[in-house]
Amino acid sequence: MKRKFKIKLSVWQFLALGYLAVIAVGSVLLVLPIASADGTSTSYLDALFVATASACVTGLSTVDTGTHWSLFGQIVLLVLIQTGGLGFMTFVSTVFLMFKHRMRQYERKALLSDAGAINFYGISKLVKRIFIGTAIFELLGMCLLCIRFIPEYGGIGAYYALWHAVSAFCNAGMDLVGVGGTSLSAYATDPLVSLTFCFLITMGGLGFIVWSDFIDCRGNFKKMKLNTKIILLWSLIINVVATVLFFAFEYNGQAFSGYNFGEKLLCSFFMAVSSRTAGFYTTAPSALCDSSYLLTIIIMFIGGSTGSTAGGIKVGTFAVIIMGMLAVFRGYKDINIGKKRIEYSLLSQALAIFTACLMLILMGTLAICALETDPAVTFNRVLFECVSALGTGGLSLDLTPQLNIGAKCIIIVLMYAGRVGILTLALALGEKRSISAVRKPIDTLLIG
């Protein structure tokens, strides 16, 4: 009698492997000669790097997106970006719904984990809202960008508008118009293009659960869930503070040279919004002063909202750490937020995510610095690249194409970990089937 061996994957393993499968398929398609503009085969490492950056919605690239890839290659990138932005499980769930397949608790839990939701209620409604909301925002963005791109590029401007609307909403940071790696520098003082990109980046970075709650509460802030309130409030605080600081740091600097007051404010706002997770820029990161360089690293590390197209440790994680720190310093036994209280276990989880991300960045930076012998590969540039990769920020100091094979592999791992999520990846690798009921005796350590 033959025994059947059945491999049972946890939800976390299913999500982690799902993204790997998307990346693998994308990398194979990008290697094909038809994917490159000159009809030659792209090296597999470069194809893998770009496929990972697209599926993980990170704007880093070893080749120029607008000139290296053919129409076929660009469409492959666009599909990878859309898949990575909406989430692997969103597409799987859509297939289930299309074929009237009733989702089991396993699939529901996977979708909720990928979308950042908390309970099982209204899965089909959530999936529909994700697709409808995405379509509305991307089409609106496309129409606004067409106003500028069609007169400038002709008929192909409509294609450029669609491509960039998807890339911006998914916080991917890849573009077709910034030839030579200049991103959106040509539109630095153009309010229509800059503000359209900021709008799309913000909507994608808020998260699908925030949208859903906003719709259910009809925009009434008082009726919204605590998570929605925290995300909206802290996102606003981070954007405003970052805009003011960028404006102050660069007002008399090289980056804003030749701009008037309003243009400097517009560029500062774009940097504050895009640097957090999108990877587009109207001001080259290499032109920033040291203060702006450090500020960019900080906001890339924070990122956007859980369950969104954004990366980073997430706004909610950052908010919990700050509020938990204040509660500890004040000697409070509880972490009170308005009329609600959150458990200290959530603070422990947030600190674990923060520490794990910080350690990965430091180890990645250390490893790349050790592997690279080129004197142009400095510590500052490597640190910036590693934070951008793990935070899926996508900004670069023009270092990516210069990296050797080992360094590129490290960046690939960081991009993957940043999109899948440190917590998901940790649970996928080390989730225990059972927890012992026996607890060890308590002791203490001196800290501080």
C-alpha positions as CSV (number, residue, x, y, z in Angstrom):
1,M,0.0,0.0,0.0
2,K,1.4,3.3,-1.1
3,R,1.5,6.1,1.5
4,K,0.7,9.6,0.3
5,F,2.9,12.3,1.5
6,K,1.1,15.6,1.8
7,I,3.0,18.8,2.5
8,K,1.0,21.2,4.5
9,L,2.1,24.8,4.4
10,S,1.3,27.4,6.9
11,V,-0.4,30.6,5.8
12,W,2.9,32.5,6.2
13,Q,4.8,30.0,4.1
14,F,2.1,30.1,1.4
15,L,2.4,33.9,1.2
16,A,6.2,33.8,1.2
17,L,6.4,31.1,-1.5
18,G,3.7,32.9,-3.5
19,Y,5.8,36.0,-3.9
20,L,8.8,33.8,-4.8
21,A,6.8,32.1,-7.5
22,V,5.7,35.5,-9.0
23,I,9.4,36.7,-9.0
24,A,10.6,33.5,-10.6
25,V,8.1,33.6,-13.4
26,G,8.8,37.3,-14.0
27,S,12.6,36.8,-14.1
28,V,12.3,34.0,-16.7
29,L,10.1,36.3,-18.9
30,L,12.5,39.2,-18.6
31,V,15.4,37.0,-19.7
32,L,13.8,36.4,-23.1
33,P,15.2,38.4,-26.0
34,I,11.8,39.8,-26.8
35,A,11.8,41.5,-23.4
36,S,14.8,43.8,-24.2
37,A,14.7,46.8,-26.6
38,D,17.7,45.6,-28.6
39,G,16.5,42.0,-28.9
40,T,19.3,40.5,-26.9
41,S,18.9,38.4,-23.8
42,T,19.3,40.2,-20.5
43,S,21.6,38.5,-17.9
44,Y,19.6,36.4,-15.5
45,L,20.9,38.3,-12.4
46,D,19.7,41.6,-13.8
47,A,16.4,40.0,-14.8
48,L,16.0,38.5,-11.3
49,F,16.9,41.9,-9.7
50,V,14.4,43.9,-11.8
51,A,11.7,41.2,-11.4
52,T,12.2,41.3,-7.6
53,A,12.2,45.1,-7.5
54,S,8.9,45.1,-9.6
55,A,7.1,42.4,-7.6
56,C,8.3,43.9,-4.3
57,V,7.3,47.4,-5.6
58,T,10.8,48.8,-5.1
59,G,12.2,51.3,-7.6
60,L,15.7,50.0,-7.6
61,S,17.0,48.8,-10.9
62,T,20.3,47.7,-12.5
63,V,19.2,48.9,-16.0
64,D,17.3,51.9,-17.3
65,T,13.6,51.0,-17.4
66,G,12.6,53.4,-20.2
67,T,15.3,52.4,-22.7
68,H,16.4,48.8,-21.8
69,W,13.0,47.0,-22.0
70,S,10.8,46.5,-25.0
71,L,7.0,46.9,-24.9
72,F,6.8,43.3,-23.9
73,G,9.3,43.7,-21.1
74,Q,7.5,46.9,-19.9
75,I,4.2,45.1,-19.8
76,V,5.8,42.2,-17.8
77,L,7.1,44.8,-15.3
78,L,3.7,46.4,-15.1
79,V,2.0,43.1,-14.3
80,L,4.6,42.4,-11.7
81,I,4.1,45.8,-10.2
82,Q,0.3,45.5,-10.1
83,T,0.6,42.0,-8.6
84,G,3.1,43.1,-6.0
85,G,1.2,46.2,-5.2
86,L,-2.3,44.7,-4.7
87,G,-0.8,41.6,-3.0
88,F,-0.4,38.0,-4.2
89,M,-3.4,36.7,-2.2
90,T,-5.7,39.3,-3.7
91,F,-5.3,37.8,-7.1
92,V,-5.6,34.2,-5.7
93,S,-8.8,35.2,-3.9
94,T,-10.2,36.8,-7.1
95,V,-9.8,33.4,-8.9
96,F,-11.7,31.7,-6.1
97,L,-14.5,34.3,-6.4
98,M,-14.7,34.1,-10.2
99,F,-15.2,30.4,-10.2
100,K,-17.6,30.5,-7.3
101,H,-15.2,28.6,-5.1
102,R,-16.0,29.0,-1.4
103,M,-12.9,30.1,0.4
104,R,-11.8,28.0,3.3
105,Q,-10.6,29.5,6.6
106,Y,-7.0,28.9,5.4
107,E,-7.4,31.0,2.3
108,R,-9.3,33.7,4.2
109,K,-6.5,34.0,6.8
110,A,-3.9,34.3,4.1
111,L,-5.8,37.1,2.3
112,L,-6.4,39.0,5.6
113,S,-2.7,38.6,6.4
114,D,-1.7,39.9,3.0
115,A,-4.2,42.8,3.0
116,G,-3.5,43.8,6.6
117,A,-7.0,43.0,7.9
118,I,-8.0,41.7,11.3
119,N,-11.2,39.7,11.0
120,F,-12.9,37.3,8.5
121,Y,-16.0,39.5,7.9
122,G,-16.8,40.5,4.3
123,I,-13.8,38.9,2.4
124,S,-15.6,39.1,-1.0
125,K,-16.5,42.7,-0.3
126,L,-13.0,43.5,0.7
127,V,-11.6,42.0,-2.5
128,K,-14.1,43.9,-4.7
129,R,-13.3,47.1,-2.9
130,I,-9.5,46.6,-3.5
131,F,-10.0,46.1,-7.2
132,I,-12.6,48.8,-7.7
133,G,-10.7,51.3,-5.6
134,T,-7.5,50.6,-7.4
135,A,-9.1,50.9,-10.8
136,I,-10.7,54.2,-9.8
137,F,-7.5,55.8,-8.5
138,E,-5.3,54.5,-11.3
139,L,-7.7,55.6,-14.0
140,L,-8.1,59.0,-12.4
141,G,-4.3,59.3,-12.2
142,M,-4.0,58.3,-15.8
143,C,-6.5,60.9,-17.0
144,L,-4.7,63.6,-15.1
145,L,-1.3,62.6,-16.4
146,C,-2.6,62.4,-20.0
147,I,-3.2,66.2,-19.8
148,R,0.6,66.6,-19.7
149,F,2.0,63.5,-21.4
150,I,-0.2,63.4,-24.5
151,P,0.8,66.9,-25.7
152,E,4.4,66.1,-24.9
153,Y,4.8,62.5,-26.2
154,G,1.9,62.2,-28.6
155,G,-0.3,59.1,-28.7
156,I,2.1,57.0,-26.7
157,G,1.6,59.6,-23.9
158,A,-1.6,57.7,-22.9
159,Y,0.4,54.5,-22.4
160,Y,3.0,56.4,-20.4
161,A,0.2,57.9,-18.3
162,L,-1.3,54.5,-17.5
163,W,2.1,53.0,-16.8
164,H,3.1,55.7,-14.4
165,A,-0.3,55.8,-12.7
166,V,0.0,52.1,-11.9
167,S,3.6,52.5,-10.8
168,A,2.8,55.5,-8.6
169,F,-0.3,53.9,-6.9
170,C,1.6,50.7,-6.2
171,N,4.5,52.8,-4.8
172,A,6.9,51.0,-7.3
173,G,9.0,54.0,-8.2
174,M,9.8,52.8,-11.7
175,D,9.3,55.2,-14.6
176,L,9.7,55.4,-18.4
177,V,10.2,59.1,-18.9
178,G,13.3,59.7,-16.8
179,V,15.9,58.7,-19.3
180,G,19.3,58.1,-17.8
181,G,17.9,57.6,-14.3
182,T,16.6,61.2,-13.8
183,S,13.1,60.0,-12.7
184,L,10.7,62.9,-12.7
185,S,13.3,65.7,-12.4
186,A,11.9,67.3,-15.6
187,Y,8.6,67.8,-13.8
188,A,10.0,69.2,-10.5
189,T,8.1,72.5,-10.9
190,D,5.0,71.1,-12.6
191,P,2.2,71.1,-10.0
192,L,-0.1,68.8,-12.1
193,V,2.4,66.0,-12.5
194,S,3.9,66.3,-9.0
195,L,0.6,66.5,-7.1
196,T,-0.9,63.7,-9.2
197,F,2.0,61.4,-8.2
198,C,1.7,62.5,-4.6
199,F,-2.0,61.7,-4.6
200,L,-1.5,58.3,-6.1
201,I,1.4,57.4,-3.8
202,T,-0.6,58.5,-0.7
203,M,-3.8,56.5,-1.7
204,G,-1.7,53.4,-2.3
205,G,0.3,53.9,0.9
206,L,-2.7,54.3,3.2
207,G,-3.8,50.7,2.7
208,F,-6.9,48.8,1.6
209,I,-8.3,48.4,5.1
210,V,-8.1,52.1,5.7
211,W,-10.1,52.8,2.6
212,S,-12.7,50.2,3.5
213,D,-13.2,51.6,7.0
214,F,-13.4,55.2,5.6
215,I,-16.2,54.1,3.2
216,D,-18.1,52.3,5.9
217,C,-17.9,55.3,8.2
218,R,-18.7,57.7,5.3
219,G,-15.7,59.8,6.2
220,N,-16.8,60.4,9.8
221,F,-13.5,60.4,11.7
222,K,-15.1,59.7,15.1
223,K,-16.7,56.5,13.9
224,M,-13.5,55.1,12.4
225,K,-11.6,52.2,13.9
226,L,-8.5,53.0,16.0
227,N,-6.2,51.6,13.4
228,T,-7.6,53.9,10.7
229,K,-7.4,57.0,13.0
230,I,-3.8,56.2,13.9
231,I,-2.8,55.7,10.2
232,L,-4.4,58.9,9.0
233,L,-3.2,61.0,11.8
234,W,0.4,59.8,11.9
235,S,0.7,59.8,8.1
236,L,-0.3,63.4,8.1
237,I,2.1,64.2,10.9
238,I,5.1,62.5,9.1
239,N,4.3,64.2,5.8
240,V,3.9,67.7,7.3
241,V,7.1,67.4,9.5
242,A,9.1,65.9,6.6
243,T,8.0,68.7,4.2
244,V,8.9,71.4,6.7
245,L,12.3,69.9,7.4
246,F,13.2,69.3,3.7
247,F,12.1,72.9,3.0
248,A,14.3,74.2,5.8
249,F,17.3,72.0,5.0
250,E,17.4,72.7,1.3
251,Y,16.1,76.2,1.1
252,N,19.5,77.7,0.3
253,G,21.1,74.5,-0.8
254,Q,22.1,73.0,-4.2
255,A,19.0,70.8,-4.6
256,F,16.6,73.7,-4.9
257,S,18.9,76.1,-6.7
258,G,17.0,78.5,-9.0
259,Y,13.5,77.7,-7.7
260,N,11.2,80.2,-6.2
261,F,9.4,79.9,-2.8
262,G,6.4,77.9,-4.2
263,E,8.5,75.6,-6.3
264,K,10.7,74.8,-3.3
265,L,7.7,74.0,-1.2
266,L,6.3,71.7,-4.0
267,C,9.6,69.9,-4.3
268,S,9.8,69.5,-0.5
269,F,6.3,68.0,-0.4
270,F,7.1,65.6,-3.2
271,M,10.2,64.4,-1.4
272,A,8.3,64.0,1.9
273,V,5.6,61.9,0.2
274,S,7.6,59.9,-2.3
275,S,10.7,59.2,-0.2
276,R,8.7,57.2,2.4
277,T,8.1,54.3,0.0
278,A,7.6,55.2,-3.7
279,G,11.1,55.9,-5.1
280,F,10.2,58.6,-7.6
281,Y,12.1,61.9,-7.2
282,T,12.0,65.4,-8.7
283,T,15.2,66.3,-6.8
284,A,18.1,63.9,-7.2
285,P,19.0,62.2,-3.8
286,S,22.7,62.8,-4.6
287,A,22.1,66.5,-4.5
288,L,20.7,66.5,-1.0
289,C,22.7,67.9,2.0
290,D,23.6,65.6,4.9
291,S,20.5,66.5,7.0
292,S,18.2,65.7,4.1
293,Y,20.1,62.5,3.5
294,L,19.5,61.4,7.1
295,L,15.9,62.5,7.0
296,T,15.3,60.5,3.8
297,I,16.7,57.4,5.5
298,I,14.4,57.8,8.5
299,I,11.2,58.2,6.5
300,M,12.2,55.4,4.1
301,F,12.6,53.2,7.2
302,I,9.2,54.1,8.6
303,G,7.4,53.6,5.2
304,G,3.6,53.4,4.8
305,S,0.6,51.6,6.2
306,T,0.2,47.9,6.9
307,G,-1.7,46.1,4.2
308,S,-0.9,48.7,1.7
309,T,1.3,49.0,-1.4
310,A,3.9,50.6,0.8
311,G,7.0,49.2,2.6
312,G,9.0,50.0,5.7
313,I,8.4,49.0,9.3
314,K,5.0,50.7,8.8
315,V,3.4,53.7,10.3
316,G,1.4,51.7,12.8
317,T,4.5,50.0,14.1
318,F,6.3,53.4,14.5
319,A,3.3,54.9,16.2
320,V,3.0,52.0,18.7
321,I,6.7,52.3,19.5
322,I,6.5,56.1,20.1
323,M,3.3,55.9,22.2
324,G,4.7,52.9,24.1
325,M,7.9,54.7,24.8
326,L,6.0,57.7,26.2
327,A,3.9,55.4,28.4
328,V,7.0,53.7,29.8
329,F,8.8,56.9,30.5
330,R,5.7,58.3,32.3
331,G,5.3,55.2,34.4
332,Y,1.9,54.2,33.0
333,K,0.9,50.5,33.3
334,D,-1.2,50.8,30.1
335,I,-0.7,52.3,26.6
336,N,-3.8,54.6,26.4
337,I,-4.8,56.2,23.1
338,G,-7.8,58.4,23.5
339,K,-10.6,56.3,25.0
340,K,-8.9,53.0,24.0
341,R,-6.1,50.9,25.3
342,I,-3.7,48.6,23.5
343,E,-1.9,45.6,24.9
344,Y,1.8,45.8,25.8
345,S,2.2,42.6,23.7
346,L,1.6,44.8,20.6
347,L,4.5,47.0,21.8
348,S,6.8,44.0,22.1
349,Q,5.8,42.9,18.5
350,A,6.5,46.4,17.2
351,L,9.9,46.5,18.9
352,A,10.7,43.1,17.5
353,I,9.9,44.3,13.9
354,F,11.9,47.5,14.4
355,T,14.9,45.6,15.8
356,A,14.8,42.9,13.1
357,C,14.6,45.5,10.3
358,L,17.5,47.5,11.8
359,M,19.6,44.4,12.1
360,L,19.0,43.3,8.5
361,I,20.0,46.7,7.3
362,L,23.1,46.8,9.3
363,M,24.1,43.2,8.3
364,G,23.3,44.0,4.7
365,T,25.4,47.2,4.8
366,L,28.3,45.4,6.5
367,A,28.2,42.5,4.0
368,I,28.2,44.8,1.0
369,C,31.0,47.0,2.3
370,A,33.0,43.8,2.9
371,L,32.3,42.4,-0.6
372,E,32.9,45.6,-2.5
373,T,36.4,46.8,-3.3
374,D,35.5,49.7,-5.5
375,P,36.4,53.0,-3.6
376,A,33.3,54.6,-5.1
377,V,31.1,52.2,-3.1
378,T,31.1,54.2,0.1
379,F,29.4,53.5,3.4
380,N,26.9,56.3,3.0
381,R,25.8,55.1,-0.4
382,V,25.6,51.4,0.7
383,L,23.5,52.3,3.8
384,F,21.1,54.4,1.7
385,E,20.7,51.5,-0.7
386,C,20.0,48.9,2.0
387,V,17.4,51.1,3.7
388,S,15.8,51.8,0.4
389,A,15.7,48.0,-0.5
390,L,14.3,46.8,2.8
391,G,11.9,49.7,3.1
392,T,11.0,49.2,-0.6
393,G,11.6,52.9,-0.9
394,G,13.3,52.6,-4.3
395,L,15.5,55.8,-4.0
396,S,19.1,55.3,-4.9
397,L,22.4,57.2,-5.0
398,D,23.1,55.7,-8.4
399,L,24.9,52.8,-6.7
400,T,22.8,49.7,-7.8
401,P,24.3,49.2,-11.3
402,Q,27.8,49.4,-9.9
403,L,27.4,46.6,-7.4
404,N,29.0,43.2,-7.9
405,I,27.1,39.9,-8.0
406,G,27.2,39.2,-4.2
407,A,26.1,42.7,-3.3
408,K,23.2,42.6,-5.8
409,C,22.1,39.3,-4.3
410,I,22.0,40.9,-0.8
411,I,19.9,43.8,-2.2
412,I,17.5,41.2,-3.8
413,V,17.0,39.5,-0.4
414,L,16.4,42.8,1.4
415,M,13.8,43.8,-1.2
416,Y,12.0,40.5,-0.9
417,A,12.0,40.6,2.9
418,G,10.7,44.2,2.8
419,R,7.7,43.3,0.7
420,V,6.7,40.0,2.3
421,G,7.2,41.5,5.7
422,I,9.6,40.7,8.5
423,L,6.9,39.2,10.7
424,T,5.5,37.1,7.9
425,L,8.9,35.9,6.9
426,A,9.8,35.1,10.5
427,L,6.6,33.1,11.0
428,A,7.1,31.3,7.7
429,L,10.6,30.1,8.7
430,G,10.1,29.4,12.4
431,E,6.4,29.0,13.2
432,K,5.8,26.4,15.9
433,R,3.0,23.9,15.7
434,S,2.5,23.8,19.5
435,I,3.5,25.9,22.5
436,S,4.5,24.3,25.7
437,A,2.2,25.1,28.7
438,V,5.1,25.0,31.1
439,R,6.6,28.4,31.8
440,K,10.1,28.9,33.1
441,P,10.8,30.7,36.4
442,I,11.0,34.5,36.2
443,D,14.2,36.5,36.8
444,T,15.4,40.0,35.9
445,L,18.1,42.0,34.1
446,L,19.4,45.5,34.6
447,I,18.7,47.8,31.7
448,G,19.0,51.5,31.0
